[in-house]
Amino acid sequence: MNSPSMDLDAASAPSALDAAESMTVPRAPRSGPEVFTLEQASVRVGGHLIWQDVSLSVHAGEFMAVLGPNGAGKSTLLKALLGLLPLSSGRISVLGAPVRRGNRAIGYLPQRRAFDADVRVRGRDIVRLGLDGARWGIPFPMLSLIWHGERGRAEERRLQEVIELVGAAAYADRPIGELSGGEQQRLLIAQALAPQPQILLLDEPFDSLDLRNQQAVSALIQRISQEQGITVLLVAHDVNPILPYLDRVLYLARGRAVLGTPAEVITSDRLSRLYGANIEVLHASDGRVVVVGQPEEVSYHANHAH
Amino acid sequence: MPTTLTESSAGVGPSWDLLADLTDLFHYPFMQHAFLAGTLVAVVAGALGYFMVLRRQSFAGHTLANVGFAGAAGAALIGQPPVVGLLVFGLAAALGIGWLSERQGAGSGSGQWRQDIAVGTVLAFSLGLGLLFERLTSSYAGGIYAILFGAALGVSDRDITVIAITTGVALVALVSIGRPLLFASLDPLVADARGVPARLLSYVFLVLLAFAVAQAVQVVGVLLIFSLLVTPGATAQQLTTRPGRAIALSILLALFFTWVGLTIAYYTPYPVGFFITSCAFVTYILVRLTRLSVNALGRNSHSGGTEDATAQEMIMVERAAQ
């Protein structure tokens, strides 16, 4: 099987696309340009207040987790950033412009179940939809190659590049329904990355993955974020697989938000104030952090510090 | 018009001289009409069938076909050609099913169940309506038979015109929306976020499906329609995993079933519908059996543990990269 890091150099050499150059760019400093900003933003869904007066800004290249109990509005935040859900008050801007649906600068991985086993479409074609799926026309790649010439060839190269980037080259030509959850998730990350987004919004990407795949996929996301300078906003139920990589944490609960580094936010004091209840954060001797006392128990592990 | 062949041709076998047989086959206008209508219907049904199978909307397609029964019977009641009723009722049902589907949650199991129940209720009501219409038009028994089982050999000039128009509309629409429709069918949430009008597309698709059904009913009838709508698309998905090729293959299979069915029917006294459905059935079974045996062979050569190997390798690669 091919190793993605080695293939990358070979694939990127003849590429006309600028992904190759950006791969060596070091992680942007946290004080970099603002990628998105919320100003006193509130969201209501069906008359029900989800969160209100949330103000925050996220900078280029940041790796940020969105945490909180079920129903706290974590996925709602991603939908608001995608322009799928209007604010009831306040403002959101993405890359200095108002949010709009279909922004190619944002890659999105929704929370999902796996593809059914009988979906007989190649992984490669699923990834390709990330490049051309929103364009009108018929899904004949050959026709696109003949018709569009250089653009068609550039898309073919980008497709291969992004499949190798996530390490899916060995199984990209198999039907997606026959692949494991971890393999499907890597291909879907490739689909989100295909149009070279500046922002990646991931909703529970570790759901339904086993521990080993959680580690592999989280390491993959972190590497992509770092190498390509992509800002990552990751909704997680369990912060376990990503805690070592996080720049900041956004904790949502009871319609309010707290933002800061994991060490600042995941403390007994801050979480007690956020929840309005007695919350205790315990530090285990092996580095794990466990939060007790919240309506549903979530544990945080920090045992893989790098 | 009866669904079996006229005295002149029934029982006369092919001469196995290709040119002579083809001349013979296309000698009668009713056979020319049947082949022309069958070809147009097969192209639209094959292309839309691929998407219908992919979107798991076979039940919606089935309902649209059965609604066509009420439509055709209703059209006969007010003295209109069946195809008018098929199109009007089909369009109304397509919009109705679209509206009901929208109430279903984002792919959740319970939502799916509710959609099926709602569509099934519409289906039963439309059949009841068809029964009433049929009873009210006393002289329509033969027509009902043609609607249920098709009347490929009774296609009129006017039918051909209507079929040609709906084929044109359906193909132009499909050529324009094919790629976003594929995206929305496979991955509705991501497609929606990427700006694909998934909601509009699901309506457009159902309307196109209503067109395809209204056409196909005239060749294979309400009850046999799946041989052109489901079997080619399902068989094509067994044979290739590339969407573009699968759509082309689905069209070719639908054409093959129709042409073979019409040709055999010409030389026998038996109905066209039987031969088209048999041809579809046999092809599907052969393809499934072939794939099952290929899979069984493949499984022996690839032992398990690929997933673990992949994950382990990924972890090692990511660690090395840091």
Interface residues (C-beta under 8 A of the other chain):
Chain A: M1 S3 P4 S5 L82 L84 R101 G102 N103 R104 I106 Y108 L109 P110 R112 R113 V119 R120 V121 R122 D125 I126 L129 G130 D132 G133 A134 R135 W136 G137 I138 P139 F140 P141 M142 L143 G167 A170 Y171 D173 R174 P175 S180 G182 E183 R186 L188 Q191 A192 D210 R212 N213 Q215 A216 V217 A219 L220 Q222 R223 H306
Chain B: L54 G107 L174 V175 S176 I177 G178 R179 P180 L182 F183 L186 D187 L189 V190 A191 D192 A193 R194 G195 V196 Q237 Q238 T241 R242 P243 G244 I247 T306 E307 D308 A309 T310 A311 Q312 E313 M314 I315 V317 E318 R319 A320 A321 Q322
